[in-house]
Amino acid sequence: MVSTMSNRKIKIAFVGATSQISMGLIESFAQFENYELYLYARSMAKLDLFISSIKTKCNITTDDFEKFDTREYNLIINCIGVVNFKKQEVISGEIFFLTEQFDNMILQYMLRYPDTQYVNFSSGAVYGSEFSDGADKNTGSLIYVNRISDMDFYRIAKINSEAKHRSMKDLKIIDLRVFAYFSKYISMSTGLFITEVINSVLEHKTFITNSSNMVRDYIGPDDLFLLVKCCLTNPNNNTAFDVYSKGSVTKFEVLDYFEKKYGFKYEIQEDFFISTTTGYKSNYYSKNRSANQIGYEPQYSSLDVIIKGSEQIMKIKKAEVKNNG
């Protein structure tokens, strides 16, 4: 196995390379010559289109999953199963098979190459839906085993994955629990709060919401890249870290920003019901800062992330209109 401490290039495999999180990380890593990226995805056409759209300074190899175990890597990044479920979409049992299939593929590889590092993207959903306050190191996750519902499937799949990783104590595995992520690569059809706001701006529609506030902690590509690099330089870990930005943001802070910036309009309807596939969470963020133990210090707040990402999306959409005009 190639050592990350040598002068040789660091070889990184991305499993699920067309996810929003993967694309942001790939674009960041691709700006440096000292990496070699191996990208694996189920949709090669989508992957090739993405790679052709970014500037790269390092070697990039794209392939299907059959070639995954034929190469040696320093780091494997797993973004399979990191999805933004559409509003009111039912989560099926497929999430268990999907999570386990690719996680087991990577773990089998690591049993052959135990010096490899593994960064797996988990979710803040492991804490459940009881978010009257932000999660911390003592927050538990309550599952009513006799009343498991569709909203529990995603959470249980992630908990199962993390538990399996902690049981394999001799392997270098870090689970990163993402609470909210936003970038120019987000699918605008997810039905998420932030995409619905931006769609309302683009379509000049009034955004409808209720008077209940909520808190979210959005991390963007820059700080997530920083965190993954911290994982890479701290190889001897088998643990999980909550992912956080420099500061969280409330729903009405986001709405006020778009109102001032774009003339966006929103309307409060007290009876407006907000549905989610994993349960509504009023304070979906973490107060656990244990990632600072490996040198992680985020540079951007949630609002910074929203401002940058939304401006990039607006620019992209404007270019699309011009090209189609």
Steps between C-alpha positions, in 0.01 A plus 500: 500500500624846412588707805341844542824611662708433189565734211281292274158622398209432734252263338136566586201291394152653491212255527184670381684770309191672358346597834485868590756454776735300278495753220594785732785299653625374163512853362700610807749211492541539123665841549815336643760299313591275793181293479386221272122460492316179415131563451232230510134560425190324378446759225817530296337747260418739784848457646678569171285808442592633843873439453495679166352807671775558759863605487745237620868492587519137611452163334139381500383150412131421461374143504217271595493315832635177354846658491487631858697221667767480229684811621666621819395820679608710793147622569151384406214749522152350501214726395258224400168547670562869573182621341251782523166326506225688325231655712233244594702221337471166675831342599493132409699209636737545206699745715618205712620294203659802334688603814616149584599400147758771449611522862570126502687532170729758657545308826592182312761705314637639828544152644745443213658846536469596870718811462234664284295778655123509460287814533132414491229761475234439760224735612378705792186291455662239728379716790137454398241776477493628859684825433363746753864606529820427310660158541801456727729218609238373746203503260338159454282357227165355603348233276157358578576145390133403483408807296777530241378723221619609156659806662728272705652302212768750399604561861525129582703431184750765607513380862557143383785614279667702775462215752665258259789744451556543873510122541792480254735678739821420313387673179539871432141612455349842561127563464411863428145589603372771269199698620453732202713546190458756226687570179446591136469128427180453698202359312239774479216245507566365850222697669739608775446834669799669337426374149135600530608850601737530204239359261258764625756769420566358154130460421397832662256318727401580857642248744249359748605393848370504858611710796707224659869573485768237454879483524723336242877462469605500135851396410636568154770345278787712639465405866410141420818474293691640799344241731580208269861620476513504881382138495770415248775647716370318809494144371478292817139565591192282526228743603217727390495878481203734472549748215447868574553841345628817665144585602145378445215700346127533564222471244410865526861614467509313168168645387606853597825465303318399181242773555771768520721355226245398237173669592372153592156488662373259759167455674419356842208258518449361849339178378773427244632148563865416436555131428831318484603144426709455817292704743483874562791633704481854637865522611693272267862567583772381736679667788757220509837647396711186537627538141721782628714225653631421151555866414167588340411871522221599259547825311144568385163544669179344375390832356837537323443158342148594390613833354782345297305197383188695404701758306666219305163339428353831385796547265459148360127547445555837333752340263256220419229752410743695281617184321143382443386844391 
